């Protein structure tokens, strides 16, 4: 409640004087000094108004008419500085500082060292240092020192009979005054040091903010450029998909027609077969490039349905019949659950992932090798797929790179295998899209095992 009242009161005063945008915040230290002064001034007027009435009542009772007039004049001057709109903030600081300096001197003169005049002088030097500057704080101490020196000279030469001088000898007063000045100086310099450190921190913060802003702008620019580049790449590949597939289909179709219509000898028949095989190979490579590009954009929807795993594996096995027969590879599937079990996932993406992994296993296995795909339940909602072979294997230095796009372990093509090195990368992307993680274990010349788990979606 009090906090809300205080904030409303302060906000009213700032608005009343039109100080909302009185200074550019780039000068952070000066800005905070002004904000501090506004808070001090507004709080002073509240507390000063509350304390004024008890003070003057006590002064009247104790017959301290000097204190009565001093407090009254001080509060009126402060109200003038507080409410007069035409004054600048710097002039308000001067009025505030001068009023309390004069009031403090008057209290010291009338009440002596037993009053609160010396305390006000000490606090005022600190406040001036905080809301104005170190130089202003030092100047207030110099003025105080001149005042103390004047009192000592008056006492020494007996120029005026000042009542409070009876409190002690001249030497004692001199020591007290000197100690007060030294203590004020130490305090002002300590506060000044803290302000300087704060200023350095503010400057550093501002520099860091500017750097972060520049880096943020660079990041946004790079992000926009990357998004634009991805859009252009997707548009390019989509266009090239049509431009390349159309003539390839024309080539393969024409080759098949010619082969069926013409009476070809064995040699010419092989030439036509080469045309067909290489056209299909080129089409497969291009489809892989298009597929990995679409996966990189992240705009690949998931179509969830109930999948009968046994039927899916049988379908995949039949698709590789030609390849396994060509290399005399023993290709088997192992299902460790009921064949009618269904599993909720994206059948097309799981099919493609398994297809690419198995294709790699067959591709990098020698003749008469063994390739097996097994599927086992981990729990009611999780299946583990494992594809193993006894092919050429993968070395330790390559095991962390085989899933990268366009990477192939047979860089020198010693095995005579073909491919763009995208199969495993595509499979990994699809598996992760379905919530799984692909793991590879391999040993050179002994084979490779690829494992991943999927949870029903």
C-alpha positions in Angstrom: 0.0 0.0 0.0 2.7 2.5 1.0 4.8 1.5 -2.0 1.9 2.2 -4.3 1.3 5.6 -2.6 5.0 6.5 -2.9 5.2 5.6 -6.5 2.0 7.5 -7.4 3.3 10.5 -5.5 6.7 10.5 -7.2 5.1 9.9 -10.6 2.8 12.9 -10.0 5.7 15.1 -9.1 7.7 14.1 -12.2 4.6 14.7 -14.4 3.8 18.0 -12.6 7.2 19.4 -13.5 7.4 17.8 -16.9 10.6 15.9 -16.2 9.7 12.7 -17.9 12.2 13.2 -20.7 14.4 15.8 -19.1 17.7 14.2 -20.0 18.9 11.6 -22.5 19.5 8.3 -20.8 22.7 7.8 -22.8 24.4 9.8 -20.0 23.5 7.1 -17.6 25.2 8.3 -14.5 23.9 11.9 -14.8 20.4 10.4 -15.4 20.5 8.3 -12.3 21.8 11.2 -10.2 18.8 13.2 -11.3 16.4 10.4 -10.6 17.9 10.0 -7.1 17.6 13.7 -6.4 13.9 13.7 -7.4 13.3 10.8 -5.0 15.3 12.6 -2.2 13.5 15.9 -2.7 10.0 14.3 -2.8 10.7 12.3 0.3 12.2 15.3 2.1 9.0 17.3 1.6 6.9 14.5 3.1 9.2 13.9 6.1 10.1 17.6 6.5 6.4 18.5 6.7 5.8 15.8 9.3 8.8 16.8 11.5 8.2 20.6 11.1 5.3 20.9 13.6 6.9 19.0 16.5 10.1 20.9 15.9 8.5 24.4 16.2 6.3 23.3 19.1 9.4 22.2 21.0 11.2 25.4 20.0 8.4 27.6 21.3 8.3 25.6 24.6 12.0 25.9 25.1 12.1 29.5 24.0 14.3 28.8 21.0 12.9 31.4 18.7 15.9 31.2 16.4 15.2 27.5 15.7 11.5 28.4 15.1 12.3 31.1 12.5 15.1 29.0 10.9 12.9 25.9 10.4 10.0 28.0 9.1 12.1 29.8 6.6 13.8 26.6 5.5 10.5 24.7 4.9 9.0 27.7 3.0 12.1 27.9 0.7 12.0 24.1 0.1 8.3 24.3 -0.8 9.2 27.1 -3.2 11.9 25.0 -4.8 9.6 22.0 -4.8 6.6 23.6 -6.5 7.8 26.4 -8.7 7.7 24.9 -12.2 10.0 27.3 -14.0 13.0 26.2 -12.0 15.4 23.8 -13.7 16.5 20.6 -12.0 20.0 22.0 -11.4 18.5 25.1 -9.7 16.4 22.9 -7.5 19.5 21.1 -6.4 21.2 24.4 -5.6 18.2 25.6 -3.5 17.9 22.3 -1.7 21.7 22.2 -0.9 21.9 25.9 0.1 18.8 25.7 2.3 20.1 22.8 4.3 23.6 24.3 4.5 22.3 27.5 6.0 19.9 25.7 8.3 22.7 23.5 9.6 24.9 26.5 10.2 22.1 28.2 12.1 21.5 25.1 14.2 25.2 24.8 15.1 25.3 28.5 15.9 22.2 28.4 18.2 22.3 24.8 19.6 26.0 24.2 19.6 27.5 20.7 19.2 24.7 19.2 21.2 22.2 19.8 18.4 21.7 18.1 15.1 23.4 20.8 13.0 26.7 18.8 12.6 24.8 15.7 11.7 22.9 17.6 9.0 26.2 18.9 7.6 27.7 15.4 7.5 24.6 13.9 5.8 24.3 16.8 3.4 27.8 16.4 2.1 27.1 12.7 1.3 23.7 13.6 -0.4 25.3 16.3 -2.5 28.0 13.9 -3.7 25.3 11.4 -4.6 22.8 13.6 -6.5 25.2 16.2 -7.9 29.0 15.4 -8.2 32.1 14.7 -6.1 33.3 18.3 -6.7 30.0 19.6 -5.3 30.4 17.4 -2.2 33.9 18.6 -1.7 32.8 22.2 -2.1 30.1 21.7 0.6 32.8 20.4 2.9 35.0 23.4 2.1 32.1 25.8 2.9 31.6 23.9 6.2 35.3 24.2 7.0 35.2 27.9 6.4 32.2 28.1 8.7 34.0 26.2 11.5 37.1 28.3 11.0 35.0 31.5 11.3 33.6 30.2 14.6 37.1 29.4 15.9 38.3 32.9 15.0 35.3 34.5 16.7 35.9 32.4 19.8 39.7 33.1 19.8 39.4 36.9 19.3 36.2 37.2 21.4 34.5 39.1 18.5 31.0 37.9 19.5 29.8 36.2 22.6 28.4 32.9 21.2 26.6 30.9 23.8 27.6 27.4 22.8 31.3 28.2 23.2 30.9 27.6 26.9 30.7 23.8 26.0 34.4 23.5 25.9 37.8 25.1 25.4 39.0 26.4 22.1 41.4 23.5 21.6 38.6 21.0 22.1 36.3 22.7 19.7 39.1 22.9 17.1 39.8 19.1 17.4 36.1 18.4 17.1 35.7 20.6 14.0 38.8 19.1 12.3 37.6 15.6 13.0 34.2 16.4 11.5 35.8 17.7 8.4 38.2 14.8 8.0 35.4 12.3 8.6 33.2 14.1 6.0 36.1 14.0 3.5 36.7 10.3 4.0 33.0 9.5 3.6 32.6 11.7 0.5 35.6 10.0 -1.2 34.3 6.6 -0.3 31.0 7.4 -1.8 32.7 9.0 -4.8 34.7 5.8 -5.4 31.6 3.7 -5.3 29.9 6.1 -7.8 32.9 5.9 -10.1 32.8 2.1 -10.0 29.0 2.2 -10.7 29.7 4.6 -13.6 32.3 2.2 -15.1 29.8 -0.7 -14.7 27.1 1.4 -16.4 29.4 2.3 -19.3 30.5 -1.4 -19.6 26.8 -2.5 -19.5 26.0 0.0 -22.2 28.8 -1.2 -24.3 27.7 -4.8 -23.8 24.1 -3.9 -24.7 25.3 -2.3 -27.9 27.4 -5.3 -28.7 24.5 -7.6 -28.0 22.2 -5.5 -30.1 24.7 -5.6 -33.0 25.1 -9.4 -32.6 21.3 -9.8 -32.3 20.8 -7.8 -35.5 23.5 -9.9 -37.2 21.8 -13.1 -36.0 18.4 -11.9 -37.2 19.9 -10.9 -40.6 21.7 -14.3 -40.9 18.5 -16.1 -39.9 16.5 -14.2 -42.5 19.1 -14.8 -45.2 19.2 -18.5 -44.2 15.4 -18.7 -44.4 15.5 -17.0 -47.8 18.2 -19.3 -48.9 16.2 -22.3 -47.8 13.2 -21.0 -49.7 15.2 -20.5 -52.8 16.8 -23.9 -52.4 13.5 -25.6 -52.0 12.0 -23.7 -54.9 15.1 -24.6 -57.0 14.9 -28.3 -56.1 11.2 -28.4 -56.7 11.7 -26.9 -60.1 14.6 -29.2 -60.9 12.6 -32.2 -59.7 10.2 -31.6 -62.6 13.0 -30.5 -65.1 15.2 -33.6 -64.4 12.6 -36.3 -63.8 10.6 -35.6 -66.9 13.5 -36.2 -69.3 14.8 -39.2 -67.2 11.4 -40.8 -67.5 11.4 -40.1 -71.2 14.8 -41.7 -71.5 13.9 -44.9 -69.5 10.5 -45.2 -71.2 12.0 -44.8 -74.7 14.7 -47.3 -73.9 12.1 -49.8 -72.7 10.0 -49.3 -75.9 12.9 -49.7 -78.2 14.1 -52.8 -76.4 10.7 -54.4 -76.7 10.1 -53.4 -80.4 13.5 -54.0 -81.9 15.1 -57.3 -82.5 18.3 -56.8 -80.4 21.3 -59.0 -80.1 22.8 -59.7 -76.7 25.3 -56.8 -76.9 22.7 -54.2 -77.8 20.3 -55.5 -75.2 23.0 -54.9 -72.6 23.4 -51.3 -73.8 19.7 -50.6 -73.4 19.9 -52.2 -69.9 22.8 -49.9 -69.0 20.7 -46.9 -70.1 17.8 -48.1 -67.9 20.0 -48.9 -64.9 21.9 -45.6 -64.9 18.8 -43.6 -65.5 17.2 -45.2 -62.4 20.4 -44.7 -60.4 20.5 -41.0 -61.4 16.8 -40.6 -60.5 17.4 -42.3 -57.1 20.3 -39.9 -56.3 18.3 -36.9 -57.2 15.3 -38.1 -55.1 17.7 -38.5 -52.1 19.0 -34.9 -52.6 15.5 -33.6 -52.8 14.5 -35.6 -49.7 17.4 -34.4 -47.5 16.7 -30.8 -48.6 13.1 -31.1 -47.5 14.1 -32.6 -44.2 16.6 -29.7 -43.5 13.8 -27.2 -44.0 11.9 -28.8 -41.1 8.6 -28.6 -43.1 7.9 -32.3 -43.2 4.5 -33.3 -41.8 3.9 -36.5 -39.9 1.0 -38.8 -40.9 0.2 -41.1 -38.0 -1.6 -44.4 -38.6 -1.7 -47.9 -37.3 1.1 -49.9 -38.8 1.3 -53.7 -38.9 5.0 -54.2 -38.5 5.2 -57.8 -39.9 3.5 -56.6 -43.1 5.9 -53.6 -43.4 9.0 -55.9 -43.0 7.6 -58.4 -45.5 7.1 -55.5 -48.0 10.6 -54.2 -47.5 12.1 -57.7 -47.8 10.3 -58.2 -51.2 11.6 -54.9 -52.4 15.2 -56.0 -52.0 14.8 -59.4 -53.6 16.6 -58.4 -56.7 19.6 -56.9 -54.9 20.1 -59.7 -52.5 19.8 -62.3 -55.3 22.4 -60.4 -57.3 24.9 -60.6 -54.5 23.8 -64.0 -53.1 23.1 -62.3 -49.7 21.1 -64.0 -47.0 18.5 -61.5 -46.1 16.2 -62.4 -43.1 13.7 -60.7 -40.8 13.1 -61.6 -37.2 9.9 -60.5 -35.4 9.8 -61.1 -31.6 6.1 -60.5 -31.1 2.8 -61.5 -32.5 2.6 -60.9 -36.3 -0.8 -59.1 -36.0 0.6 -56.5 -33.6 0.0 -52.9 -34.7 2.1 -49.8 -33.9 1.1 -46.1 -34.2 3.7 -44.2 -36.3 4.2 -42.7 -39.7 4.4 -45.8 -41.9 5.9 -44.0 -44.9 8.8 -42.4 -43.0 9.5 -45.6 -41.0 9.5 -47.5 -44.3 12.0 -45.0 -45.9 14.3 -45.0 -42.9 14.5 -48.8 -42.9 14.8 -48.9 -46.6 17.9 -46.6 -46.6 19.6 -48.5 -43.7 19.0 -51.9 -45.3 20.2 -50.5 -48.7 23.5 -49.4 -47.1 23.9 -52.8 -45.4 23.5 -54.7 -48.7 25.6 -52.1 -50.6 28.6 -52.4 -48.3 28.4 -56.2 -47.8 30.3 -58.7 -49.9 28.7 -61.6 -51.8 27.3 -64.4 -49.6 27.0 -62.0 -46.7 24.3 -62.0 -44.1 21.9 -59.1 -43.5 19.2 -59.3 -40.8 16.5 -56.9 -39.6 14.9 -57.7 -36.2 12.1 -56.0 -34.3 11.6 -56.6 -30.6 9.3 -55.0 -28.0 10.9 -53.0 -25.2 7.5 -52.4 -23.5 3.9 -52.1 -24.6 4.5 -48.9 -26.4 8.2 -49.1 -27.5 9.8 -51.2 -30.3 13.5 -51.7 -31.0 14.7 -52.1 -34.6 18.1 -53.6 -35.3 19.7 -54.0 -38.7 23.0 -56.0 -38.7 25.4 -57.1 -41.5 28.8 -58.6 -41.8 30.0 -56.2 -44.4 33.2 -54.0 -44.6 32.3 -52.1 -41.4 33.2 -48.6 -40.3 36.4 -47.4 -38.7 36.4 -45.5 -35.4 37.5 -42.3 -37.0 34.4 -42.4 -39.3 31.7 -43.7 -37.0 30.7 -40.2 -35.9 30.6 -38.9 -39.5 28.7 -41.5 -41.4 25.3 -39.9 -40.7 26.4 -36.6 -42.2 25.0 -35.7 -45.6 27.2 -36.7 -48.6 29.7 -38.5 -46.4 30.7 -42.0 -47.6 33.2 -44.3 -45.9 34.4 -45.6 -49.3 35.9 -42.2 -50.4 38.2 -43.8 -53.0 35.4 -46.1 -54.3 37.5 -49.3 -53.8 34.4 -51.4 -53.4 32.8 -50.0 -56.6 29.7 -48.9 -54.7 27.7 -46.0 -55.9 25.7 -43.4 -54.0 25.6 -39.8 -52.8 26.2 -40.6 -49.1 22.7 -39.5 -48.1 20.9 -42.7 -47.1 22.0 -42.9 -43.5 21.5 -39.1 -43.1 17.9 -39.4 -44.4 17.2 -42.4 -42.2 18.5 -40.6 -39.1 16.4 -37.5 -39.8 13.2 -39.6 -40.2 13.9 -41.6 -37.1 14.5 -38.4 -35.0 11.3 -36.9 -36.5 9.4 -39.9 -35.2 11.0 -39.5 -31.7 13.8 -42.0 -31.9 17.6 -42.0 -31.7 19.8 -43.9 -34.2 22.9 -45.7 -32.8 25.7 -47.3 -34.8 28.1 -50.0 -33.7 30.7 -51.2 -36.2 34.0 -52.9 -36.6 36.1 -52.9 -39.7 35.8 -56.1 -41.8 33.4 -57.6 -39.3 30.2 -55.7 -39.9 27.8 -53.0 -38.7 24.7 -52.9 -36.5 22.3 -50.0 -36.6 19.8 -49.8 -33.7 16.9 -47.4 -33.0 13.9 -47.4 -30.7 10.5 -45.9 -31.5 7.6 -45.2 -29.1 4.0 -45.4 -30.3 2.7 -42.0 -31.3 
